[in-house]
Amino acid sequence: MTVLEAIGLADEMKPNSVPQGMKVRWLCVLDGLIWRNVFRTHGRRGAFQPYDPDTDLHRELLVKAPYDTLYRRWLEAQIDLSNGEYERYNAQITVFSDEYAAFENDYHRNHRPVRRGRRFVF
């Protein structure tokens, strides 16, 4: 899924007036966390390259199908939070958290963590 596809899906499901640049920043925050907390602990090398409003909107996001729906859920939750719709936010962030946990669990099952000395790094 690309940055533009994630934003398009969220906008289709939840029409809003949040600027596209803000949604790009929100996606950057999420992918930065995924890079640091999941991919880097399992040996991915290099640094996460943040997104900004000038980022190519056709850039691929980090999480692939079937777990890429978490991006839409994340954006919908952030839209609700920014609009002060706290009950909707709580519902959306719960669904997002479930999808994120499913992705993270699958990744941990299929990739060995980095080992330093006699300990695994998490």
TORRO-164498 format. One line per field, with one value per residue (C-alpha): y, z negated, x negated; residue number from 1. Coordinates in pm, whole numbers, plus 32768, in hexadecimal, padded with zeros to 4 digits. Each point is the difference from the previous one (the first is absolute). Example, Ala and Ser with C-alpha at 12.3 -4.5 7.8 and 13.67 -1.06 7.14 Angstrom:
y	c(7E3E, 8158)
z	c(7CF4, 8042)
x	c(7B32, 7F77)
tifi	c(1, 2)
This chain:
y	c(8000, 815B, 813F, 807F, 7EBE, 8003, 816A, 7FBB, 7ED8, 80C4, 812A, 7F1C, 7F59, 813D, 8143, 8115, 8151, 7F9E, 8077, 7EF1, 8072, 7FAF, 7EA3, 7FCB, 8064, 7F0D, 7EE6, 8062, 7FE3, 7EA5, 7F7B, 8093, 7F3E, 7EC2, 8028, 8035, 7F08, 7EE3, 8006, 8080, 7F03, 7EED, 806A, 80F9, 80E1, 816E, 811B, 8052, 8116, 80E0, 807D, 816D, 80C4, 7FFE, 7E84, 7F44, 7F91, 7EBF, 7F90, 7EA8, 7FEC, 7F00, 7F09, 7F27, 7F4A, 7F66, 80E2, 814C, 8056, 807A, 8142, 8057, 7FB5, 80D8, 8127, 7FE0, 7FFD, 8133, 80B7, 7FB4, 8072, 8145, 8042, 7FC5, 7ECD, 7F38, 7EE0, 7FC3, 8023, 7EF9, 7F10, 803A, 7FEB, 7EB6, 7F6E, 808E, 7F69, 7EA9, 8013, 8081, 7EE4, 7F00, 8091, 800F, 7E9D, 7F7A, 80BA, 7F7B, 7E9D, 8011, 80C8, 7FBC, 8122, 808A, 7F53, 80B7, 7F20, 7F02, 80DC, 8052, 8172, 8065)
z	c(8000, 8051, 7F37, 80F8, 7FF6, 7E83, 7FFC, 8113, 7F45, 7EBC, 80B3, 80B0, 7EBC, 7F2D, 80C5, 7F4F, 8023, 7F72, 80EB, 80C2, 7F71, 7EA1, 806B, 8098, 7EB1, 7F47, 80EA, 7FC3, 7E88, 8023, 80F0, 7F26, 7ED7, 80D0, 807B, 7EA3, 7F3C, 80FA, 812D, 7F5F, 7EE4, 8106, 80BE, 8104, 804B, 8053, 7F7C, 802E, 8101, 7F7A, 80D7, 801E, 80CE, 8125, 7FF7, 813B, 7FB2, 80C5, 7F03, 7F70, 7E8E, 7F2A, 7FAC, 811E, 803A, 7F59, 7EDA, 80BC, 7F9C, 7EB9, 80B6, 804F, 7E9A, 7F7B, 80DB, 7FA6, 7E8D, 8025, 80C0, 7EE9, 7EF8, 80B7, 801D, 7E8C, 8043, 7EDC, 8001, 8172, 7FC5, 7EEC, 80E4, 8124, 7F34, 7F6C, 815C, 806B, 7ECE, 804F, 816A, 7F93, 7F03, 810D, 80E6, 7EE9, 7F8C, 8163, 8037, 7EBA, 805B, 8155, 7FB6, 7EFF, 7F1E, 8008, 7F0D, 7F41, 7F34, 7F51, 7FFD, 80FF, 8039, 7FF7)
x	c(8000, 7F81, 801E, 8105, 80CA, 800F, 8073, 80FE, 8097, 801A, 809E, 80F7, 806B, 7FFB, 802E, 7F41, 7F56, 7EAC, 7EEB, 7F4C, 7EB1, 8077, 8069, 7EA7, 7F66, 80E3, 7F95, 7E95, 8031, 8098, 7EF8, 7EEE, 8087, 8020, 7E9A, 7F75, 80D5, 8027, 7F18, 7EC0, 8016, 8006, 7ECB, 8075, 7EDB, 7FF6, 80CF, 816B, 802B, 8117, 811C, 8057, 80FE, 7F07, 7FDA, 805C, 8164, 7FC7, 7EFB, 8048, 8055, 7F47, 8117, 8079, 8149, 80BC, 7FA7, 7FF2, 8166, 7F6B, 7F9C, 8169, 8067, 7EE2, 8062, 8170, 7FA9, 7F21, 8113, 80F8, 7F08, 7FB9, 8177, 8034, 80D9, 7F76, 80FA, 7FC2, 7E8A, 800C, 80BB, 7F11, 7EC1, 8078, 8034, 7EAF, 7F56, 8090, 7F86, 7EAA, 7FDF, 8058, 7EF3, 7EFD, 8047, 7FE5, 7EB9, 7F6E, 8068, 7F58, 7EC3, 7EF4, 7F9E, 7E9F, 7F19, 7EF3, 7F21, 80DB, 8136, 8108, 803D, 816F)
tifi	c(1, 2, 3, 4, 5, 6, 7, 8, 9, 10, 11, 12, 13, 14, 15, 16, 17, 18, 19, 20, 21, 22, 23, 24, 25, 26, 27, 28, 29, 30, 31, 32, 33, 34, 35, 36, 37, 38, 39, 40, 41, 42, 43, 44, 45, 46, 47, 48, 49, 50, 51, 52, 53, 54, 55, 56, 57, 58, 59, 60, 61, 62, 63, 64, 65, 66, 67, 68, 69, 70, 71, 72, 73, 74, 75, 76, 77, 78, 79, 80, 81, 82, 83, 84, 85, 86, 87, 88, 89, 90, 91, 92, 93, 94, 95, 96, 97, 98, 99, 100, 101, 102, 103, 104, 105, 106, 107, 108, 109, 110, 111, 112, 113, 114, 115, 116, 117, 118, 119, 120, 121, 122)
